[in-house]
C-alpha cells in the first residue's frame, strides 16, 4: 500500500494534462478575442466583395 501511495504522489501525468488544458483554453480565448476585434473590418470586406459580385 505504501508503494502505491508513493507512486501516486510522484505521478505527474494529471498535472501535465491540466497544463495542456489551460494552454488550450488560453489559445481559445486569444482566438475569440482576436476574431471579435477584427469582426467589423472583416464584415465590411465581405460586404464590399458581395457588392461587387454580379447579381443573378
Beta strands, then each sheet from edge to edge (+ up, - down):
end
